[in-house]
Amino acid sequence: MLAKDIGIDLGTANVLIYIKGQGIVLNEPSIVAIDTDSKKVIAVGHEANEMLGRTPGKVKAIKPMKDGVIADFEITEIMLNTFIKKIKAKSLFSRPRILICCPTNITPVEKNAIKEAAERTGARKVYIEEEPKVAAIGAGMDISKPTANMVIDIGGGTTDIAILSLNDIVSSASIRIAGNVFDQDIIKYIKEKYKLLIGERTAEDIKINFTNIEKPDKKEKLEVRGRNLITGLPHTIEITQDETKEALKESVEKIIKATTNVLEQTPPELSGDIVEKGIILTGGGALLKGFPELLEKELNVPILIAESPLTCVAEGTGTLLDNIRLLEEDQQ
């Protein structure tokens, strides 16, 4: 059977795999659970995510990707191999071509680490593309024309901001402030204000289902359970949307500042295109309640959310794999 081309969105929070002709075949958390005594892998993806913060001492849930790059090479390789086996990639084809995405400002060393991890899964050829470019394509933008398209891709580890024209990035920025930092902001705020320790999953749930950073509802309250740092006992508190807005204020301001800097570096002709077309938001951060409205108010530019912000990058790899010639030219 002929090898099938696959696209991988190797994210800090989730890994998505796209198979040419089949679409997105895998979407799982970037987490591996290992036994620290035997160094044996116990679970990967969804199964490992269920163990996060709930494991006995000798079982450790590891997130091998940090800020969009590989923090633990060995574990990343195990994770990728497991996922590729899961989609029966090895029996479906011999050696596929793999397109893998990375943030815009990573170092050549970090880029090589990502390439190497993909090669060691048995790829015939590995292509590396920058995430905002792939996200823009996945969001349905036509970046081949001499007009500007702007995308803000807020993932788990990085926020990538880019202005694209003629299939290339005109100006860009990548900051290591995104979904995971938002979770840590909420953990830190509750710890400092209420002396209550909450886990990452609780913080993520607050971020996704409760927070509104533009128009917090003063009447909305949420019960939060955790461990009281003074007594060491389980404890419940109530928080408001105003408080979660306050918790995320600094990080949100840094994303707005980075976006402003990219806009300031843009040639005037292209700036006009952006004002007319607006900015597309992709990634999980696009779903943070109130964020599009806040951005629009601060930047004075229309903000649009991609149709499926969580899968834009994976879908973009599919479009690029259909135009393999463009990829070949790009990698030269």
Secondary structure, DSSP 8 states (H G I E B T S, - for coil): -----EEEEE-SSEEEEEETTTEEEEEEES-EEEETTT--EEEETHHHHHHTTT--TTEEEE--EETTEES-HHHHHHHHHHHHHHTTHHHH-SS-EEEEEE-TT--HHHHHHHHHHHHTTT-SEEEEEEHHHHHHHHTT--TTSSS-EEEEEE-SS-EEEEEEETTEEEEEEEES-SHHHHHHHHHHHHHHHH-EE--HHHHHHHHHHT--SSS--TT-EEEEEEEETTT-SEEEEEEEHHHHHHHHHHHHHHHHHHHHHHHHTS-HHHHHHHHHH-EEEESGGGGSTTHHHHHHHHH-S-EEE-SSTTTHHHHHHHHHHHTHHHHHHHT-
